[in-house]
Amino acid sequence: MKRVYNFNPGPATLPLEVLQEAQAEFLNFDNSGMSIIEISHRSAPYEKVHNQAKADILELMGLGDDYEVLFIQGGASLQFAMIPMNFASKEKPGSYVLSGTFSSNAYKEAKNLGVGEIAASTKDENFRRVPRQDELNINPNAAYLHVCYNNTIYGTEFHYVPEVNVPLFADMSSDMLSRPVDFKKFSLIYAGVQKNLGPAGVVIVVARKSFIEKSPETLPTMLRYDTFYKKNSLYNTPPAFSIYIVGKVAAWIKNCGGLKEMARRNSIKAKLLYDAIDNSNGFYRGHAEKNSRSFMNVTFRLPSEDLEKKFVAEALEKNLSGVKGHRSVGGMRASIYNAMPIEGAEALADFMNQFRKNNSGSDNNADKSTE
């Protein structure tokens, strides 16, 4: 069986143990004689999967009965619109920190609804860092402050929880459950699971019950958070297979040692790759400023676009897949989510070091034409 090290940003790598377990029970789930994708979402076997996934997520986050887990379709992109529709108004607008593409898209939806404003932005710096606490200019009458905690495209990440006097909302699509965070400081968190927790098809929303127990009655049914809250995310047929895998990944994280162990592993992987960048004497140049570097997505450039194309091709020959960067940044991007083993990061770091030696001629003569 051929398995590459999958550095794609999403859909992304999943724990091999989870894939094997799902494979083993795919045709006969829980002795039902049916696949998980065939059984009724109203059945007891599926209900057990659904509720256990919710319980494990809350346990990993250290949250109690005052929080609820919702499973919603439409990707994080639908959340960009649902949040201002449910919570913001012209009198109490949503306040947004712009730190990359997805936070900008979230703000755009609120702006289009006439209920969004900018609290801080690093767009003029090509999103090389996240805004600092002292740069946050939050309207005291704001309905919430929205941040994107990890910026997949630019390779930046918040390493602090903003101190605010308004409800704090976060898009954690690409670093959800990757490290301990004081999740109690957030009123609402959402995450498209296809980056760090499962296959595409479902968004996890974790929110204070007091925020989602009542939505504006003027909204369409499927755009109201209270629809999902009151019906345990079973108002309509849920994306059962995606939720099933999310539950297995959450259980896998628990069995590995929880978020502290994920953080330990992720820090080792990130250090391997950032050391390869920092010790390259300019051959590799990271996009993100050091104090904003992501532990999930490592972005960097090479001396020329021709070398970047060669890097991608030769990496794939070494079974290192998905390292090409996003067009907004160019260069390379290695996504090292929870499921990426340390051995994968070691293999990529070794390849980076060898590629530099083979292509720089001399470390002191790196062509910096792409800066």
Secondary structure, DSSP 4 states (H G I P E B T S, - for coil): ----EE--SSS----HHHHHHHHHTSSSGGGSSS-TTTS-TTSHHHHHHHHHHHHHHHHHHT--TTEEEEEESSHHHHHHHHHHHHH--SSS-EEEEE-SHHHHHHHHHHHHTT-EEEEEE-GGGTT-SPPPGGG----TT-SEEEEESEETTTTEE--SPPP-SS-EEEE-TTTTTSS---GGG-SEEEEETTTTTS-TT-EEEEEEHHHHS---TTS-GGG-HHHHHHTTT-SS---HHHHHHHHHHHHHHHHHTHHHHHHHHHHHHHHHHHHHHHTSTTSSEESS-GGGB-SSEEEEE-S-HHHHHHHHHHHHHTTEE--BPPTTT-SEEEE--TTS-HHHHHHHHHHHHHHHHHHSSSGGG---TT-
